[in-house]
Amino acid sequence: MSQAISVVLPNYNGRHLLEKNMPSLLQSLEGLEHEIIVVDDCSADDSVLFLHSTYPDIRLIQNETNLGFSSTCNKGIYAARLELLCVVNTDVTFTQDYFTKSIKEFDDSPLFAVKGDIINYDRSFEDVISIDRTTLLYYKRGFLRFDTRTPLTQRTLIQNNDAQFVGLGCCFVCNREMLLELGGFDEIYSPFYWEDCDLGRRAMEKGFKLLYLPDAKVYHQASSTIGSYRSNNLRRLVSNRNKFLFTWRNLDKKRLWLSHTPITVLNLLTRWIILDWKYYAAFFWAIQRRLKFS
């Protein structure tokens, strides 16, 4: 496979992030055949003007209305023309060798995606909050959840029958044809959250191979995109709604009916006591999404 890669960046009001992180992206792509596609989700800032004036060679796609993360990414995914594809948030800074290390893994094996270390930081690269590596998917109190206490630390090929689960996160490199076979991100999760977990899960169910590669590192400034323009209430509601959707889709039917359903019914009967309106809003919103996308 030739070392050719399309990089898709969804953008919403991220002019300052494009200005900060585009140089590291270009540096990491030096010497590689590539294209960069920015899909602007109807930004209200001067992102489009900045890209036109500073990076005129970048392919720019503009949404006429705000569509959310999954739909915006999918526009770029279907517009991409090269063999490999990287989907990345605008708040990610690349290390210089990220792409050279990731791309070479596709030469010798039928691989779907490479996930590296995502180093989440606050104000500076030294101010590390956490490192997003891999997680274990497990069930507790009615929901599928993620256990990050025992992540992988060494290069590991993850296949369908493995217990280890990869949430692809805010940056990954993949085979474009396989991603198209999966249909890209599922837009039921729009506007944001859980779509990368769903994509990784669907890839594993299809028998695709994923590689955790700790040597491929990027830096991610936590809460600099969604957190900067979405309220905490909305983010929590969307996250809880999508937790329902992810659980309903991925929990085996026996456990869904024997455990999740009774727990959910009990919660619906009692959560009003503690005025937990968000639980009800997330639940009924999830049902509405299921009906819309069924």
N, C-alpha and C positions, 0 to 999 in steps of 0.2 A: 504494500500500500504506500502510495506517495505521501510525503509529509506535507499535506495541504489541509488547512483548517479554516473553517468559518467561525468567527466569534460573534455571538449574538448578545447584545446588551439591551435589556429593557430599561427605559428611562422615564421617570416622572419627576419633574422639578429637580433634576439632579445636576444642574449646570456646574455647581461647585465641586461635585464628586467627579464629573467628567474631566474637569480641569485638573483635579488632583491626581486621578488614577490613570488617565489615558496614556501619559508618558511611560508608566511601568508596563502597560499592556503592549505598547509598541516596541519597547525594548525587549520584552520577553518573546516577541514574534520575529525579531531580527533574523534574517537568513532563512526564514520559512515562507513557503507560498501560503498566502492567507488573504482573507477578506474580513473586514469588520462591518457588522450591520448593527446600527442603533435603531431600535424601534421606540419612537417617542409616543408615550401614552397621553397625548393631549396636554402637554405641560403648560403651566401658566407662567413659568419663568422664561429666561432667554436661552434655554438649552439649544433650541434649533438654530438660532442665530449664531451662537457660539460655535456649534459644529460646522456650520456652513463657512464661517470665516476662518476658523482655526484648523479644521480637519476636512477640507473639501473632498478628499478622496474616499472618505467613509460613506458607505451606503446608508442612507437615512430613509426610514419609513415612518410616516406620521399617521397616527390614529386620528380619526375625525372626532371621536368621543373617547372618554376614559373607559377602558375595557378591563383593567386589572392585569395582574401579573401573568397568569397562565395564557390568556388570549394574546397578550402582547408578545410573550416569548414565542408562542406558536406562529405568529406572523413571521418572525425572524427565522424560525426553524424551517418553515416551508419556503422561504425565500433564499435560503442558503444554497450554495452550489458546489461546495467542496466535500471531500470524502469524510473528514472528521468535523466535529462541531463542538464548540465550547459555549455553554450558556452561563453567563456570569452577571452578577449584580454590579451596578456602577460604584458601589462602596467597597469594592475589592481592589487591593493593590497586589500586583504580581511580583514574585521573585523572578530574577533574571532567567533562571533555567527551568521555569515551570513547564513550558510547552515542550522543550526538548526532552525532558524526562518523561512527560506524559505520553507524547506522541509515539516514541519508540516502542512502547508497550503494545501497540497495535500491529506491529510488523509480523509477529510470529504466532499469534493466537487469535481465534475468532472472539474478540472481546467487545462487549457493549460499552462499558464506561470505566473510566479511571477517576477515582475520588482520592484526593490528597488531604493533607492537614489544612484545615481552615482555622487560622489563629485569630480569635476574636479579641479585639482590643478596644480600649476606651479612648484616651486622648493621644496616646503615642504607641508605637509598636512595642515598647518596653512595658506598657501598662496592659498586660495580658489578662483578660477576664477568664477565658477558657480556650481549649483547643478542640474543635469539632473533628473527631476521628470516625469512629463507628459506634453503633449502638446495638443493644439487644432488644428485640421486640418481645414484650411479654404482656400478659393479661392480668389486670387487677381492678377490682371494684367496678366491673361493668365496662371497662374500656381497654383497648390496646394502648400500651404505653411504651416508653423508651427508657432503657437503663443504660446510662453512660458511665457507670462506675468501673467497668472492666473493658475499656476499649482495646482494640487491637493496637499494637505498637510496631509491628513488623509487616513488611510487604506480604499481602495475603490475597489469594484469588478466592473469591466468594461465589459459590454456585447455588443452584436451586435448593439443594438438600441441606444446606448449611443453616445453622441457627443464627449465625451472626447476620445482622441487618445493616445495610448502608442507606442512610439518608443522604441523598446526593448534595444537598445544601446549596449554597449560593454560588458554587463554582464547580464545574466538572467538565471533563472531555469525553465525548462519546462518538460512536459510529452513527453517522447521520441516517443511513438507510434503516438501521435497527430502530432508531428513535422514531422515524416516520412510520415504521411498522407498528410501533406502540401507539401511534396517534399523537405524539408529543405529550404535553402536559394535559391532564384532564381539567377542563374548564369548569367543572362542577365546584372546584375549590376556590374559584375567583371570589374576591379580588386578590387574596394572598393566603399563605400558610398551608402546609401539609402536602402541597402538590409534588414536591420533590420526594417526599417519603412514599407517596402513592406511586410515583414513577419507578422508583427503585424496587418497590414491591412487585409491580406488574412485570418488570424486566426479569426478576428472579422467577416468577411464576411461569414465564414463557421459556425458561431455561437459559436465558442469557447470562453471560459471565460478567461479574464486576470485579474490579481490582482496587484494593485499598493500597495506595502508594504513599507512604509517609514522607518520602523524599521530595514529593511535589507539594510545595507550600505556597499558600497565599495568605494575605492579611485582610481581615474583614473588620471594618469599623462598626461595632454593634449599634443597632437602632438608629443608623444614620439615614436610612431611606424611609421605611414604613413608619418608624417611630417619630420622624420629624414632621409628618403631615397627617397622621391618623391618631385619634384619641385613644387613650388606654381602654376605655369602655368598648369601643368598636373593635379594637384589636383582640380583646379577650372574647368578645362575642363571636367573631369570625373564627378564632382558634377553637373555641368550644364547639361551634357548629361543625367545623371540619373534623374535629375529633369524633363526633358522632358518625359522620359520613365515612371516615376512614375505618372505624370499627365495624360498621355495618357491612362494608365491602370486603374486609379482610378476615373477619372472625369466622371460624367454621360454624356451620348452621346449628350443630348440636349445642355448642357453647352459647351461641347467640340466643337460642330459645331457652336453654336451661339456666343461664346465669344473667346475661346482659338484660334480657327482657324483664324478668322479675325485679332486678335492681332498678331499672329505669322506671318501671311502674311505681315502685315504692318511692323513688325520688319525686316523681310527679305528684304523688299524693301528700308528700310531707314537706317539700322544699318551701312551700308558701309560709310555713311557720317561721322560718328565718328570713323571710322576704327575699329569697334568692330568685329574683325575676330573670336574671341572666340565664339561669339553667333552662327555664321555660322558653325564653326567647331563642336560645341556641337550638333546643330540641325541635321546636315547631318550624324554625327557619331551615333546619336540616331536612325535615320532611318535605318542605316546600321545594327545596333544591332537588331532592330525589325524584319528586313527581315531575319537575320541569325537565330533568335530564334523562328520564326513563324512556 
